[in-house]
């Protein structure tokens, strides 16, 4: 890791969904690549405990995870896996669940080890598990920005609505961003966003931003199936263009957001020290 980047705070973004199979890990990995290509330093936290596979997307195998940090087996620096230029990973293992079962001494020790990371990265992208488990809720509520991936499947919309409802009512979260994946075209993506926004706005007092669509692209589907980065291997594809647009929306959305900023704040919330 490089030296701390001045007094700059790391921006935290969770990418989540109500149901599985909507493409979160593929999106997170490509967004990290897009940001890194612009010279941003990115840390990915793989919080999808059942299907932790961010490292595979980069052709790397994580040798350590945050669970081992909690158990005192490795230092935090040893749990960081380089994935490529400007991109590092903290693998989740089963550690995210364990974070919420620490005693006060373990929490303080954990926070001291994590504190040195704040400012080392411009962004931390969190790939959460789908659904509304405690683990998912902790990670989403602690992040500065929560992006929810939906697709035209009715179950995706129903479950994503449930996720937003719980985060709003139990954690007082009132702002979310939406990515519409697996849509026919950009018009279809916008229509899906508006349909979802209409239902959410009817029953909940929250704001939804639209980060854009990812249309049905055979190249994107093939890249996801082969666990490869489309931005790296097919940079001129339509999906690559759309992912770059989403990465720009992500950057703009955080320009004026100072609340909940920094890795220290994020880990305080997850570990329960604050």
N, C-alpha and C positions, 0 to 999 in steps of 0.2 A: 504494500500500500504506500501511497505517496504521503508527503507531509500534509498537515491540515491546511485546507484552502482558506486561509484568513479566518474571518469570523462568519463566513457564509453558512447558513443553516441548510441541512439536507431536507429536501422536500419529499414527503412520503405519499405514495399513491397505491391504493389497493385496487386490484382488478378481481372482480368477484362475479357470482351468478347465483340464481336461484336453483338451477339444476345443472347436472354435469353434462359433458359432451358438447358444450357450446363454443369451445375453442379458446378458453382463457390462457392456458399455458403457451399456446402458439402465439397469441396476441402479445402477452407479456414479453416473451423472448424477442419477438420482432421489434416491439417498441423500445426495448433496452438497446437493441442493435442500432435502431434509428437515432436514438439520443446519443449513444456512444460515438456514432459516426460524425456527429456534430461537435465532438470534443467534450461532451458531458461525461462525468464519471458516474456510473450507475451501479447500484447494489441491488441484486434481486434476492428477496426472501421467499424461499419456496415453502409456503404454508399449506400446500395441499398434501396433507399427511398421508392420505391413502394412495395418491398417485403422484408422488414427488418425482418429477422427471425433467425439470428445467435443464439440468446438466446434460441430459441426453440430446437436447435440441442443439447444443453447442459441441457435441462430440467429446464431452469431458465427463469424467466420473468423479464425483465429490468423495473425498476420502474421510471427511469429518462433518459433523452437523452440530446444530445448536444444542441438541440433547446431550452431547458429550461435554459441551461447555458447562451446562447446568450441573452435570455430575462431577465436574472438576477434573475430567480426564484430559481436556485440552484447553488452551487459552483461546480467546475469541479470534485472535489473528490466525490461529491454526485451523479454525473452522471456516475461514473464508477461502473459497475456491475461485481462482482466476478462470474466467470463461473466454476472454478475448481482450483486445485493446479497450481499456476503459470500462470493462464489465466484470464484476465479481458476483459471487453467489454465496449466500448462507443457506445450506441445505437444512430442511426442517427436521428430517427424521421423525421421531415422535416428540420432539422437544417443545413444540408450541403448546401442546396440552399440558406438559409438565411445568411450563412457565407459570401457570395459574395454580400450582400446588406447592409453591416454594414457601418455606418459612421466612420470617423476617430477616434472619441472618443471610440466608441464601439469596433473597431478593436484593439485599444491599450489595452483596458480593457480585451478583450478576450485573447490577447497574454500574458498578465501578469498572467492570471489564468492558461494558458496552459504551461507556461515556466517551472513551477516546475515539470512537468512530464518528462522532458528530462532526460534520464539516469535511470529512474525507471524501464524501460523495455529493454530487449535485442532486441526485434522485435515488430513492429507494422504492422499487416496485415490488409489491407484495402479491404473489399469486396465491389466492386463498382457495380453500376447498369450496365446493358448492354447498348451498343450503343455509340453514340457520342454527347450526351447532354453536355452542359457546365459543369455541375456537374461532370460527368465522366471524362471529359478532365482535369479539375482542379486537381482532385485527382490523376489521373495517371501521370500528368506532374510533380506534386510535390513529388511523391514517388521516392525513390532511385532506385528501381527496379520495372519494370512492367512485370507481367506474364500474358500472354493471353491464355485463355482456348479455344481450338477449338475442333470440332468433325467432322465426315465425311459429315455432312449435307452441301451441297453447299452454303446454306445461311449463315452458320457459317463462312465459308471461305471468302465469299464475304464481309460480314459485318466486320469481323476481319481485312481484308485488308484495308477497309475504315477507321477503327479506327486507324490503324498504320499510314496510309497516313496522316490523320489529325494531329495526334500527332507529326509526323515528319515535316510536312510543316508549321504548325501553332505554335508548341511549341518546335521545334528543337530537339525532342527526336530521338535518333538514335540507340538505343539498346533495344531489347525486348527478353523475354524468352517465350517459347511455351510449353504448356501442351496439349497433345492429349488425349482427353477423349472419351469413348464409342467406342474404336477401337476393332477389332476382337482379335488381338494378338499383341505382341511387334513388329513383322515385319510390320504389318499393320500400327502401330503407327509411326514407323520410315518412312514408305513410305508416310504417310499423311504429316508428318513434311517436308520431302524433297519436296513434291509437292507444299506445301504452300510456303516454302522458295524460291523455284525457281520462282514463280510468283512475290513474294515480291521483290526479288533481281533484277528482270528484270526491274522493274519500279521505285524502291525506293533505295536510298543509305542508307540502315540500316543493322544492324546485328541482326540475330536471333540465340539464343541459344536453345537447346532442353533439357528440363527438364525431359522428359520421358512420357510414356503412362500410361493411366488407361484403362485397357482392360475390355471388357464386362464380368462382374462378377455378377451372380445372387445375391450373398450376398451383394455386394456393392449397387446394385439397390434396394434391399429390405431395407437396412439400410437407404438409402437416402429417400425412400418412407415413412419410419417410423420415419424419422428425428432423427436418432441415429448415433453415431460415430462408424464407422466400426473398427477403430483402438482400440477402447475401448471394443467393444462387440465381434469382430471377429479378434483378433490380429494376428492370423496365416494365414489369408486369403491372396490370391494373391493380392488383391487390397491394403491390409494393407502393404504388402511388397513394392508395387509400390509407395504408398504414402510416406513411409519412405525414399525410394530412392529420391523422389522429394524433400523432406525436406532437404536431404543432399546436393542436387544440389543448393537449395535455400541458404543454409549456405555458401557453397563454392563460390557462385557467388558474395557474398557481402564482402568477406574477404578483398579484395583489393580496394573496392569502398569507398572512403572517401567523394567524392563530393555529395552534396545534403544530407548530413548525419544529423541525429538528428531530434527529434520531433520539435525543435524550427524552424529549416529551413523548415520542411514540413508545419507547420501551417503558417509561414510567407508567403509561396507561395499561400496557399489556401485562406488565409484571405486578402492577398494583402498588407501586411505591408512593405515587403522588397523593 
